[in-house]
Amino acid sequence: MSRRGLLAFCLLLTACKRGAPASEAPDASSPAVSAPAPGAPTASVRPAPPPEDATHRVQPLAVCRADGAAPLDASRRYFEEGRFEEALSCAAQAAALEPDLAAAHAERGVSLAALGREAEAQLAYARALAIDPGDPSALLGSAHLYAVQLPSTRERDELGALYAERGLSQPGTPPELIPHLALVAAMAFNDLGQAEASLAHAAIVLARNPGSREALYERALALFELCRFREARATFASLVDDPERAAHAHHHLGLLLEREGKWKQAQVHFDKARALAPEDFPEPPLPPEEAFRAEVVKAVAALPEDMRGDLDGVPVTAEELPADADLLANQPPLSPTILGLFRGPPLAEPCDGSEVPCRSVVLYRRNLARAVRTPDELREQIRVTLLHEIGHLRGEDDEELAARGLE
């Protein structure tokens, strides 16, 4: 199970049930929606889109059974009971009765997300935030949807982090939502490679809930990315008995031991991670060192002529793993899982003479093999990583390269 695991459900179940007070329950003698009188003019209605196939049937929501409560309160109660269809029905009624109530649309978003209807949840949250840009439940729900529930991409993680940060900065955010917003932010920042920001947000969670396994895991990841290896190792070791995170904890313990040259001990942890989560940690297509170097040579030979020209006098080599000195030469440090590295100034800047050769490119065999699943994917990743490092050689930074799809 990935580290997101059950969080996609549990986080909102425990956190999103607060916010603006619910409207008063409608008078039982009054219908929830008034029907037009016979013969009265009706508003024009756009035709419904054609059905996708002949078997298409409209599936209307059930009538909200609020049992005397306000529909919004009933929706929250149903959600906490795990009855998401009923929660959606009551949230929809609340939104119909008060279209400008941001909390009602946020509640629709929560229920839709729990039902896996992400596209509709996005619209519900967007409407809630259009009405009230500071609605805490809508901010948390949106942050969670983009940073946790939907498949990870840079843009989604950035959007999730922005929503979470906005929720944390709102003076009216209920205190009980703060750790949930901070946790989503920690996850998003880790996915974005912003470990310092992730560590700071994990600390917010742990200050309020020291036993939070989710926050401990994000803290461990951030410590690893910041090359604070001893602290990371202790935190990952504390998570190996956690069913949700054991596989990832073992994997990172393997990475840490591998960096120390303890190959056999590292392999024990890699094997445990694979046994616990084979889909997340398949056997990497790790070629022998000579075969890997040959693939790098082929990738260089296949480059366009102008790129090969730029590499003239710039050695392209292969190494097992990044050295500590290379990682710590930057602040914040580079990630221990980087796939390649360009050393030296870009072509437009002069060399200072301190290093010979002045510029070089290195690709890391073990990290590259772990980033893919097949030999064909490995060859493609070698090519992409080489293009990324040539981008640095030409003076592009990581943000520019990410914008061009060369992360």
C-alpha positions in Angstrom: 0.0 0.0 0.0 1.3 3.5 -0.9 2.0 5.9 1.8 -1.2 7.7 1.0 -3.1 4.5 1.8 -6.2 5.0 3.9 -5.4 8.6 4.5 -7.4 9.6 1.5 -10.5 8.5 3.5 -9.5 8.8 7.1 -8.2 12.4 7.0 -11.5 13.9 5.9 -13.5 11.6 8.0 -11.9 13.0 11.1 -11.3 16.5 10.1 -13.8 18.0 7.6 -16.9 17.9 9.8 -16.7 21.5 11.1 -17.0 24.9 9.6 -19.8 27.3 9.1 -22.9 26.6 11.2 -25.7 24.7 9.4 -28.8 26.5 8.4 -32.0 25.9 10.3 -34.1 22.9 9.4 -36.9 23.9 7.0 -40.4 24.0 8.3 -42.0 20.6 7.9 -45.1 22.2 6.4 -43.1 23.7 3.6 -41.8 21.7 0.6 -38.0 21.8 0.2 -38.4 22.9 -3.4 -41.4 24.8 -4.8 -42.9 23.5 -7.9 -44.3 25.9 -10.5 -48.1 26.4 -10.4 -50.1 24.8 -13.2 -49.9 27.1 -16.3 -47.2 29.3 -14.8 -44.3 30.1 -17.1 -41.2 28.1 -16.6 -37.5 29.0 -17.0 -35.8 27.8 -20.2 -33.8 24.6 -19.5 -30.8 23.5 -21.5 -31.3 20.1 -23.0 -29.5 17.3 -21.1 -26.4 15.9 -22.9 -27.1 12.8 -24.9 -26.6 9.5 -23.1 -23.3 7.8 -23.7 -25.0 4.6 -24.7 -28.5 3.2 -25.1 -28.4 1.7 -21.5 -27.7 5.1 -19.9 -30.1 5.9 -17.1 -30.2 8.9 -14.8 -29.5 7.9 -11.2 -31.1 10.6 -9.0 -30.0 11.1 -5.5 -32.2 9.7 -2.8 -34.4 12.1 -0.8 -32.5 13.4 2.2 -33.8 11.9 5.4 -32.7 14.5 7.9 -34.9 13.1 10.7 -35.7 16.6 11.9 -32.1 17.9 11.7 -30.9 20.6 9.3 -29.8 18.9 6.0 -26.2 20.0 6.5 -26.0 18.5 10.0 -27.6 15.3 8.7 -25.0 15.2 5.9 -22.2 15.5 8.4 -23.7 12.8 10.6 -24.1 10.4 7.7 -20.5 11.0 6.6 -19.2 10.2 10.0 -21.1 7.0 9.9 -19.6 6.1 6.5 -22.9 6.5 4.6 -21.6 8.6 1.8 -24.6 8.4 -0.6 -26.9 9.6 2.2 -24.4 12.3 3.1 -24.3 13.5 -0.5 -28.1 13.6 -0.7 -28.4 15.8 2.4 -25.5 18.0 1.3 -27.1 18.5 -2.1 -30.4 19.5 -0.4 -28.5 21.9 1.9 -26.9 23.5 -1.2 -30.2 23.7 -3.0 -31.9 25.5 -0.1 -29.0 27.9 0.4 -27.0 28.1 -2.9 -24.6 30.7 -1.4 -23.7 28.6 1.7 -20.0 27.7 1.1 -20.2 25.0 3.8 -22.9 23.1 1.9 -20.9 22.9 -1.3 -17.8 21.9 0.7 -19.8 19.1 2.3 -20.9 18.0 -1.2 -17.2 18.0 -2.1 -16.3 15.8 0.9 -18.9 13.2 0.1 -18.2 13.2 -3.7 -14.5 12.7 -2.9 -15.3 9.8 -0.6 -17.3 8.2 -3.3 -14.4 8.5 -5.8 -16.2 11.1 -7.9 -13.2 13.4 -8.0 -14.2 15.6 -11.0 -17.5 16.5 -9.3 -15.7 17.0 -6.0 -13.4 19.5 -7.7 -16.3 21.6 -8.9 -18.1 21.5 -5.5 -14.9 22.7 -3.8 -14.4 25.3 -6.5 -17.9 26.7 -5.9 -17.4 26.7 -2.1 -14.2 28.7 -2.5 -15.7 31.0 -5.0 -18.4 31.9 -2.4 -15.9 32.0 0.5 -12.2 31.8 -0.3 -11.4 31.2 3.3 -13.8 28.4 4.1 -11.7 26.0 6.1 -13.5 22.8 5.2 -13.3 23.6 1.5 -9.6 24.5 1.8 -8.8 21.3 3.6 -10.9 19.2 1.2 -9.3 20.8 -1.8 -5.8 20.4 -0.4 -6.5 16.8 0.4 -8.1 16.0 -3.0 -5.1 17.4 -5.0 -2.2 16.5 -2.7 -3.4 13.1 -1.5 -6.3 11.5 -3.3 -5.6 12.3 -7.0 -2.5 10.7 -8.6 0.6 12.8 -7.8 1.8 15.4 -10.3 3.8 18.6 -9.6 0.8 20.9 -10.4 -1.5 19.0 -8.2 0.9 18.9 -5.3 1.6 22.6 -5.7 -2.1 23.3 -5.7 -2.7 21.1 -2.7 0.1 22.9 -0.8 -1.3 26.3 -1.7 -4.8 25.4 -0.4 -3.3 23.9 2.8 -1.1 27.0 3.4 -4.1 29.2 2.9 -6.1 27.2 5.4 -3.3 27.5 7.9 -3.0 31.3 7.4 -6.8 32.0 7.9 -7.5 33.5 11.3 -10.9 31.8 11.5 -9.6 28.3 10.9 -10.8 26.0 13.7 -7.8 24.8 15.8 -8.8 21.2 15.4 -8.2 21.5 11.6 -4.7 22.9 11.9 -2.9 19.6 12.3 -4.9 18.1 9.3 -4.0 21.0 7.1 -0.3 20.9 8.2 -0.2 17.1 7.5 -1.5 17.6 3.9 1.0 20.4 3.4 3.9 18.2 4.7 2.9 15.5 2.3 2.7 17.9 -0.6 6.0 19.5 0.1 7.7 16.2 0.4 6.3 15.2 -3.0 7.5 18.5 -4.4 11.1 17.9 -3.0 10.8 20.8 -0.6 11.9 18.9 2.5 12.6 21.9 4.7 9.0 23.1 4.3 7.7 19.5 4.9 9.7 19.2 8.1 8.3 22.4 9.4 4.7 21.3 8.7 5.3 17.9 10.2 6.5 19.6 13.3 3.2 21.5 13.6 1.3 18.2 13.6 3.7 16.5 16.0 3.5 19.4 18.5 -0.3 18.7 18.8 -0.2 15.0 18.3 3.2 13.5 19.1 2.0 10.0 18.2 0.9 10.8 14.7 2.4 8.0 12.5 1.5 10.0 9.4 3.5 13.0 10.6 6.4 10.9 11.8 6.6 9.3 8.4 6.6 12.7 6.6 9.3 13.8 9.1 11.4 10.8 8.4 11.1 11.4 4.6 12.1 15.0 5.0 15.1 14.1 7.2 16.2 11.6 4.6 15.9 14.1 1.8 17.9 16.7 3.9 20.7 14.1 4.3 20.1 14.0 8.1 20.6 10.3 7.9 21.0 9.4 11.6 17.8 11.1 12.5 16.0 9.6 9.5 17.2 6.1 10.4 15.9 6.3 13.9 12.5 7.6 12.8 12.1 5.0 10.0 13.0 2.3 12.5 10.2 3.4 14.8 7.7 2.8 11.9 8.6 -0.8 10.9 5.8 -2.2 13.0 3.2 0.2 11.5 1.1 -1.8 9.0 0.5 1.3 6.8 4.1 2.4 6.6 6.2 -0.6 7.3 7.1 -1.3 3.6 8.2 2.3 3.0 10.1 2.3 6.3 12.0 -0.9 5.4 12.7 0.5 1.9 14.3 3.6 3.3 16.3 1.7 5.9 17.6 -0.3 3.0 18.6 3.0 1.2 20.4 4.2 4.3 22.3 1.0 4.9 23.2 0.9 1.2 24.8 4.3 1.5 27.0 2.9 4.2 28.1 0.1 2.0 26.2 -2.5 4.0 24.8 -4.2 1.0 23.6 -7.5 2.6 21.8 -5.7 5.4 20.3 -3.3 3.0 19.0 -6.2 0.9 17.2 -7.7 3.9 15.2 -4.5 4.2 14.6 -4.2 0.5 13.3 -7.8 0.5 10.9 -7.0 3.4 9.6 -4.0 1.6 9.0 -6.0 -1.5 7.2 -8.8 0.4 4.9 -6.2 2.1 4.2 -4.1 -1.0 5.3 -5.8 -4.2 3.5 -3.3 -6.4 5.3 -0.4 -4.8 8.7 -2.0 -4.7 9.2 -4.4 -7.6 12.6 -6.0 -8.3 14.6 -3.2 -10.0 16.0 -4.0 -13.5 19.5 -3.4 -12.3 22.0 -4.2 -15.1 25.6 -5.1 -14.4 27.9 -2.1 -14.1 29.5 -2.7 -17.5 26.1 -3.0 -19.2 24.9 0.1 -17.6 27.9 2.1 -18.7 27.3 0.8 -22.2 23.7 2.1 -22.1 25.0 5.5 -21.1 27.4 5.6 -24.0 24.6 4.6 -26.4 22.4 7.4 -24.9 25.1 10.0 -25.5 25.7 8.8 -29.1 22.0 9.1 -29.8 21.8 12.8 -28.7 21.3 15.5 -31.3 24.4 16.9 -32.8 24.2 20.3 -30.9 24.0 18.5 -27.6 26.9 16.2 -28.4 28.8 19.4 -29.2 28.0 20.9 -25.8 29.3 17.7 -24.2 32.6 18.0 -25.9 35.2 17.9 -23.2 32.5 17.1 -20.5 32.9 13.5 -19.3 29.7 11.5 -18.8 30.3 8.8 -16.3 28.3 6.2 -14.2 28.4 5.8 -10.5 26.5 3.6 -8.0 25.1 6.3 -5.7 25.6 10.0 -5.0 28.4 10.8 -2.7 27.8 12.8 0.5 30.1 15.5 -0.7 28.0 16.1 -3.9 24.8 16.1 -1.9 26.0 18.4 0.8 27.6 20.9 -1.7 24.2 22.5 -2.1 21.9 24.1 0.5 19.5 22.6 1.0 21.2 19.4 0.2 20.4 17.4 -3.0 18.1 14.4 -2.6 20.0 11.0 -2.0 17.7 9.6 -4.7 18.8 11.9 -7.5 19.2 10.1 -10.9 22.0 12.2 -12.2 24.2 15.2 -11.5 25.9 18.0 -13.4 29.0 19.3 -11.7 30.6 22.6 -12.5 29.5 26.0 -13.9 27.2 26.2 -17.0 28.7 26.7 -20.4 28.2 30.5 -20.3 30.3 30.9 -17.2 34.1 30.5 -16.9 35.7 27.7 -14.9 37.6 28.8 -11.8 40.3 26.2 -12.3 39.7 24.4 -9.0 38.3 21.3 -10.5 39.7 19.2 -13.4 37.7 18.5 -15.4 35.8 21.8 -14.9 32.5 20.2 -15.9 31.2 16.7 -15.7 27.9 14.7 -15.8 27.3 11.5 -13.7 24.4 9.1 -13.8 23.6 6.8 -10.8 23.0 3.2 -11.6 21.1 2.1 -8.5 18.9 5.1 -8.3 18.0 5.0 -12.0 17.1 1.3 -11.8 14.9 1.9 -8.8 13.0 4.6 -10.6 11.7 2.2 -13.3 10.2 -1.2 -13.8 11.6 -2.6 -17.0 14.9 -2.5 -19.0 13.2 -0.4 -21.7 12.0 2.1 -19.1 15.6 2.2 -17.8 16.9 3.1 -21.2 14.3 5.8 -21.6 15.1 7.2 -18.1 18.8 7.3 -18.9 18.0 9.4 -21.9 15.7 11.8 -20.0 18.2 12.2 -17.1 20.9 12.9 -19.6 18.7 15.6 -21.2 18.1 17.1 -17.7 21.8 17.3 -16.9 22.5 18.9 -20.3 19.8 21.4 -19.4 21.9 22.3 -16.3 25.0 22.4 -18.5 23.2 25.0 -20.6 22.2 27.1 -17.6 18.6 26.0 -16.9 17.5 25.5 -13.3 15.3 22.7 -12.0 12.1 24.8 -12.3 12.7 25.6 -15.9 13.5 21.9 -16.6 10.4 20.8 -14.8 8.3 23.2 -16.9 9.7 21.4 -19.9 8.8 18.0 -18.6 12.4 17.1 -17.6 12.1 16.6 -13.9 
